């Protein structure tokens, strides 16, 4: 009689390394705007649930990988050339939900900054930078940080493990993420739905 697959994944399991690598590539692709990298870790069809982040219109029970990459790389979202992000993933746990599927749970801190395009640096007169992004020489127009947990769903394929979906659950936000994406160059914020 075959033994059932264990429900938890340990650090020693090759699946642990594969799944954490996929999630790391997911975060790196967002933060570097490397959409080609993002497309390499995805199944052709995904389950995307961004309702906790952006609202009920951002629930997609079945979305093609191409549509997901297009959505995330759109200039009205993370693809905006003046929006910088850093997605910190930590404390992963994994549950095997079937022999070929795993659910990972991470804590995530998603920091978003909307810079101006003026490229003007400025000093606070004390050796520091005031009102500008350090090292980039751009004024910061808006900041929003989400403090969340995120589920990543993984499926084993003939090519190895792939990301088959995600679902963040926001604990709390600092700043207005929708507003950050709606900031106009002059600093004017456009109301979002």
TORLOMI-341969 format. One line per field, with one value per residue (C-alpha): x, z, y; residue in one letter. Coordinates in Angstrom, 3 decimals, m for minus. Each point is the difference from the previous one (the first is absolute). Layout:
<sites>
X <- X  ...
Z <- Z  ...
Y <- Y  ...
r <- a  ...
</sites>
This chain:
<sites>
X <- 0.000  1.417  0.627  m1.784  2.209  0.952  m1.996  2.895  3.161  3.290  3.145  1.687  m2.671  0.921  m3.479  0.907  2.924  m2.040  m2.942  2.084  1.994  m3.200  m1.290  3.344  m0.091  m3.566  1.098  3.134  m1.996  m2.435  2.738  2.262  m2.874  1.429  m3.186  1.832  1.224  m3.537  m1.310  2.542  m1.389  m3.703  m2.435  m1.924  m3.199  0.020  m2.325  0.596  m1.774  1.071  m3.343  1.607  2.457  m1.989  m3.659  m2.588  0.698  3.452  m1.143  0.866  m0.822  1.562  2.419  2.550  3.642  0.261  m2.922  1.482  3.389  m1.770  m2.018  3.034  2.239  m2.642  1.160  m3.089  1.389  3.482  1.134  0.002  3.614  m0.089  m1.393  2.625  m0.854  1.550  m1.865  1.485  m1.063  0.716  m0.854  m1.309  m2.041  m1.136  m2.839  m0.234  m3.623  0.417  2.979  0.429  m1.164  1.412  m1.260  2.598  m0.745  2.335  0.003  0.472  0.814  m0.638  1.492  m0.986  1.479  m1.128  2.852  m0.102  1.696  1.887  3.221  0.729  1.852  m0.059  1.878  m1.454  3.114  1.116  1.631  m3.268  m2.570  m3.309  m3.126  1.896  0.741  3.515  2.253  m2.601  m0.162  m3.762  m2.604  m2.337  m3.604  m1.768  0.766  m2.193  0.935  m2.112  0.553  m1.460  0.181  m0.052  m0.863  1.924  m1.398  2.427  m0.656  2.471  0.340  2.254  2.400  m0.053  m1.962  m1.847  m2.009  m3.689  m1.536  0.231  m2.157  1.266  m1.958  0.775  0.320  0.369  1.285  2.062  m0.918  m2.390  1.140  m2.735  0.759  3.721  m0.667  m2.279  2.501  0.544  3.366  m0.956  m0.762  m3.754  m1.832  m2.868  m2.916  m0.129  m3.052
Z <- 0.000  m1.001  2.764  m0.329  m0.782  3.088  0.353  1.152  m1.881  1.888  m0.739  m1.215  m2.611  m3.590  m0.314  2.680  m2.071  m3.215  1.493  1.839  m3.195  m1.994  2.576  0.097  m3.799  0.249  2.379  m2.018  m3.232  1.567  1.526  m3.069  m2.502  m1.615  m1.603  m2.046  3.274  1.398  m3.022  0.517  3.416  m0.912  m1.029  m3.187  2.083  3.439  2.908  0.988  2.968  0.686  1.616  3.366  m1.680  m2.742  0.475  m1.311  m3.659  0.397  0.440  m2.903  0.556  m3.376  m1.670  m2.687  0.879  m2.852  1.373  3.513  m1.235  m2.059  3.054  2.280  m2.607  m0.965  0.583  2.164  2.469  0.723  m3.565  0.582  m0.588  2.968  2.500  1.963  2.189  2.415  0.966  3.112  0.468  3.305  2.257  m2.634  0.887  m2.518  m0.125  m2.568  m1.156  m2.443  m1.421  m2.643  1.801  2.872  1.726  1.441  2.532  0.477  1.949  m2.492  0.237  m3.345  m0.114  m2.925  m0.824  m2.747  m1.095  m2.029  m3.367  0.644  1.083  2.312  3.161  3.119  3.285  3.430  0.861  2.559  m2.343  m0.650  m2.704  0.593  m1.919  m2.622  m0.649  1.174  m2.873  m2.669  0.261  m0.421  2.207  1.695  m0.917  1.842  2.148  0.826  1.881  0.396  2.993  m0.930  m0.264  m3.438  m1.182  m2.996  m1.711  m1.760  m2.441  m1.128  m3.789  m2.288  0.059  3.804  2.461  m1.235  1.636  m0.587  1.984  2.836  2.624  2.285  3.124  1.198  3.748  m0.285  m2.375  0.464  m2.728  m2.915  m2.563  m2.518  0.431  m0.522  m3.452  m0.802  0.937  m2.833  m0.650  1.667  3.187  m0.563  1.078  m2.187  1.775  m0.611  0.038
Y <- 0.000  3.379  2.485  3.366  2.967  2.003  3.183  2.173  0.824  0.212  1.953  m3.193  m0.732  0.928  1.507  2.549  1.236  0.011  1.880  2.601  0.573  0.569  2.479  1.793  0.293  1.315  2.785  0.798  0.197  2.484  2.150  0.061  0.140  m3.129  m1.253  m2.638  m1.528  0.048  m1.884  m2.827  m1.014  m0.084  m2.697  0.862  0.545  1.638  0.730  3.658  1.566  3.596  0.955  0.754  2.374  1.722  m0.966  m2.468  0.746  m1.574  m3.609  m2.291  m3.689  m0.803  2.391  m0.784  0.514  2.510  2.035  m0.076  1.240  2.684  1.088  0.261  1.662  2.559  3.612  0.540  m2.575  m1.362  0.644  3.756  1.073  2.407  m2.509  m1.899  m2.968  m2.419  m3.164  m1.630  m3.617  m1.724  m2.941  m2.430  m3.048  m2.578  m2.491  m2.755  0.031  m2.914  m1.926  2.732  3.156  2.021  3.138  2.356  2.718  2.978  3.195  2.825  3.665  1.670  3.492  2.263  3.413  2.399  2.246  3.202  0.081  3.237  m1.763  2.936  m0.936  2.108  0.300  0.642  2.056  m2.598  m2.495  m1.835  m0.067  1.757  m0.935  m1.945  m3.640  m0.732  m0.930  0.630  3.775  0.005  1.552  m2.474  0.848  m2.834  m3.040  m2.989  m3.141  m3.108  m2.282  m3.354  m3.723  m1.563  m3.450  m1.284  m3.071  m2.347  m2.838  m2.666  m0.232  m2.042  2.977  0.244  2.128  3.101  2.770  m0.735  2.838  2.481  1.620  2.775  0.902  3.529  0.478  3.759  2.657  3.113  2.452  m0.304  m2.564  0.813  3.694  m0.608  m1.428  2.967  2.746  2.439  1.545  3.278  m1.923  0.135  m3.137  m1.149  m1.689  m3.728  m2.231
r <- x  x  x  x  x  x  x  x  x  x  x  x  x  x  x  x  x  x  x  x  x  x  x  x  x  x  x  x  x  x  x  x  x  x  x  x  x  x  x  x  x  x  x  x  x  x  x  x  x  x  x  x  x  x  x  x  x  x  x  x  x  x  x  x  x  x  x  x  x  x  x  x  x  x  x  x  x  x  x  x  x  x  x  x  x  x  x  x  x  x  x  x  x  x  x  x  x  x  x  x  x  x  x  x  x  x  x  x  x  x  x  x  x  x  x  x  x  x  x  x  x  x  x  x  x  x  x  x  x  x  x  x  x  x  x  x  x  x  x  x  x  x  x  x  x  x  x  x  x  x  x  x  x  x  x  x  x  x  x  x  x  x  x  x  x  x  x  x  x  x  x  x  x  x  x  x  x  x  x  x  x  x  x  x  x  x  x  x  x  x  x  x  x
</sites>
